[in-house]
Amino acid sequence: MAQSYGFRNWNTALAMTRRNSIEISIENLGIGKRFAGSYLGHAVSGKILGVTRTPVGGVYRIEVHLDHPVDVVASKHFSGFRQRIAARINRDCEPVLASGQRGPGLSVDLLL
């Protein structure tokens, strides 16, 4: 995906985007918008299906449909591919746990 935008790899694309653009915040997200980010160590892109507030202050639930399924299982014996994901993010679009503490999950790094 990074190469289709003229970058050598995902890390270069992310670094250049963060350097040259404003930071993404929850206010920038909306239904139907396209995004790029990461999910459990995989570079992903897709479409936002929904963003809702949770009862925990500063924590939001985001639902997305990824362009390509990702394997969420770290095993040599079987795979578990996911294309629709519901995750929790904070105001800065970083992954958080239900309690609001930073954790693994989906991060939205840029809007396409």
Phi, psi and omega per residue, in radians:
M1 nan -0.750 -3.133
A2 -1.051 -0.679 -3.130
Q3 -1.135 -0.558 3.117
S4 -1.165 -0.346 3.082
Y5 -1.752 0.121 3.055
G6 1.610 0.197 3.124
F7 -1.808 2.696 -3.120
R8 -1.159 -0.766 -3.131
N9 -2.671 3.105 -3.082
W10 -1.083 -0.746 -3.110
N11 -1.081 -0.717 3.106
T12 -1.132 -0.782 3.124
A13 -1.040 -0.791 -3.133
L14 -1.128 -0.768 -3.137
A15 -1.102 -0.772 -3.133
M16 -1.181 -0.661 -3.139
T17 -1.166 -0.780 3.131
R18 -1.137 -0.592 -3.132
R19 -1.256 -0.608 -2.995
N20 -1.780 0.049 -3.094
S21 -2.382 2.955 3.078
I22 -1.281 2.743 3.107
E23 -1.198 2.488 3.094
I24 -1.359 2.392 3.042
S25 -2.322 2.983 -3.059
I26 -1.019 -0.522 -3.137
E27 -1.160 -0.419 -3.129
N28 -1.368 -0.313 -3.044
L29 -1.474 2.583 3.096
G30 -2.847 2.802 -3.140
I31 -1.048 2.308 3.105
G32 1.563 -0.217 3.128
K33 -1.277 2.544 3.104
R34 -1.631 2.573 -3.075
F35 -2.490 2.888 2.960
A36 -2.313 2.559 -3.125
G37 -3.038 -2.597 3.114
S38 -2.421 2.653 3.101
Y39 -2.478 1.975 3.135
L40 0.870 0.756 3.094
G41 1.524 -0.009 3.133
H42 -1.819 2.377 2.991
A43 -1.282 2.257 -3.074
V44 -2.326 2.790 2.959
S45 -2.519 2.754 -3.131
G46 3.061 -2.775 -3.080
K47 -2.131 2.426 3.115
I48 -1.407 2.205 3.124
L49 -1.691 -0.457 -3.132
G50 -3.057 2.612 3.060
V51 -2.390 2.135 3.138
T52 -2.323 2.673 3.067
R53 -1.335 2.579 3.030
T54 -1.876 2.947 3.111
P55 -1.110 -0.369 3.123
V56 -1.448 2.167 -3.113
G57 -0.997 2.310 3.095
G58 1.398 0.085 3.126
V59 -2.006 2.325 -3.118
Y60 -2.181 2.628 3.065
R61 -1.791 2.196 3.137
I62 -2.057 2.375 3.070
E63 -2.023 2.300 -3.092
V64 -2.372 2.749 2.993
H65 -2.063 2.022 -3.092
L66 -1.372 2.607 3.084
D67 -1.122 -0.666 -3.138
H68 -2.326 2.377 3.118
P69 -1.083 2.588 3.066
V70 -2.065 2.573 3.111
D71 -1.458 2.052 -3.092
V72 -1.716 0.100 -3.130
V73 -1.886 2.276 3.123
A74 -1.745 1.122 -3.133
S75 -2.379 2.548 3.068
K76 -1.412 -0.260 -2.999
H77 -1.611 -0.413 3.114
F78 -2.748 2.935 -3.120
S79 -2.238 2.741 3.061
G80 -2.445 1.678 -3.084
F81 -1.537 2.405 3.105
R82 -2.225 2.436 3.078
Q83 -2.129 -0.508 3.039
R84 -1.840 2.238 -3.048
I85 -2.295 2.407 2.950
A86 -2.034 2.233 -3.075
A87 -2.495 2.976 3.083
R88 -1.913 2.376 3.097
I89 -2.327 2.822 3.082
N90 -1.692 -3.017 -3.095
R91 -1.042 -0.490 3.139
D92 -1.640 0.228 3.090
C93 1.146 0.517 3.071
E94 -1.751 2.632 -3.104
P95 -1.203 2.395 3.086
V96 -2.389 2.837 3.031
L97 -1.467 3.038 -3.139
A98 -1.019 -0.513 -3.131
S99 -1.353 -0.226 -3.104
G100 1.757 -0.129 3.098
Q101 -1.353 2.534 3.129
R102 -1.027 2.512 -3.127
G103 -2.828 -3.032 3.126
P104 -1.316 2.753 3.086
G105 2.587 -2.569 -3.064
L106 -1.647 2.295 2.982
S107 -2.114 2.447 3.080
V108 -1.784 1.956 -3.043
D109 -1.703 -0.530 3.111
L110 -2.777 2.702 3.067
L111 -1.728 2.408 -3.090
L112 -1.713 nan nan
